[in-house]
């Protein structure tokens, strides 16, 4: 073992590659063995090669700051995360189960509202939420699916089990980086792939295309699919362009589309209008149609909701799907699975305290130094307080926020997030991470083999979001390993 690995210590956390005795886990033996054989100089050169590849491939993301938008190269760690296919099989089944229940819930909320009438989920949590869109009532999209693309964030605690931390059902992002991470790893560490059977991820765009095509209101061999983007200044624009190109779909902005008198959606082209069958929207629904939502939006398409409700165009994810994308609603997903599917959840949720409940709120306020407090509808790691790492002043501030608006806050135990060996400043050190697999649901359901692993590059940090200083790893699902 060279000097980079000899002193590696996960510090009591569950490590994805190394056991508590310091040996590689079975699925990771080949990868760890090869990496241990590289000299420090070779590791450094591979890291430089990865950074060069990222620049050449133009892989970037945008960070919003007070001084303006900053375009940054994608932060990538060259040591892959390895998970056995046997472990992943159970997780995949659990994610599909969860996606089915969430879609049943959304369809129910905009139609019969049985789950509210039966008291399984309190009506005020749903109907008073800003994510509930009464404009969608009475709709039932094809296959009863509203959230066709879901990104569920998974974490591992000290017991090594996966838990769902949250569900992202509106406009989940990050899948392009999952694909590009694999491409970079193949470039800079090709020998790692020689003796492994790693499930592929580069077929995601074609899988996405098939899912979207199955939604088409017209029976066509090749329906017209477009990716609707807010434009080049959006933080995920790289991904919008990547997916459009990968699917052979058109990348469009709001002004490129129009709704005709026949309530069909048309794309403006140099050869005249072309009817659109499916819109993969990457804009928030509030900006989607100024006739129905925000009147001042210049990003959307006037009349788009009329076309959707008339069944002339499919939209993924459907407007209104965000009603299930709420950290308070998240706490009820296990009950949804039992209620709609009559099944036991296959993947557990993280225990969650709802500050709107008096008993939960009292517990949270008494234990702010031990809990993670999150706003119900923020994303990107913003607005979170990690109690053990927060100052007294910050905890006092959050106590005031909770008291002022208890509905908007939930709390969860501070998990001992799993770690993985990460190449940092010339040394191999443990860093905490999570995982965002993507679940596609249309005519059929499918889960990415692995997903986007996000890494907290700051030592000891639990915040993995790239906008908050996090990075990423290639994620391997390995066949034939225990």
PyMOL commands that set and color helices and strands:
alter all, ss='L'
color gray80, all
select helices_A, chain A and resi 3-6+26-36+40-57+85-109+114-117+123-127+134-136+142-144+175-188+190-193+204-213+237-247+254-256+285-287+304-309+321-324+327-330+333-341+358-366+387-389+392-404+406-408+466-468
alter helices_A, ss='H'
color red, helices_A
select strands_A, chain A and resi 60-65+68-73+76-84+149-156+162-168+225-228+250-252+257-259+265-267+274-275+278-281+314-316+348-349+352-354+371-375+385-386+409-413+419-424+427-441+445-447+452-455+471-478
alter strands_A, ss='S'
color yellow, strands_A
deselect
rebuild
show_as cartoon
